């Protein structure tokens, strides 16, 4: 889990984070809980879910699941 830095800007998500977001979404996590986990605004999670950010992350997450 990300370290919370109160009063500091949210951290930037990476492609690896976005793949993890997709895994969490598919496991039934709420977007607000995922956002809290990564210390970001819930809008960032929504952008990943809709494909506005890291559009390839969904397919990577599916591929990783099949390989595991």
Buried (B, 14 or more C-beta within 10 A) or exposed (E): EEEEEEEEEEBEBEEEBBBBBBBBBEEEBEBEEBBBBBBBEBEBBEBBBEEEBBEEBBEBBBEEEEEE
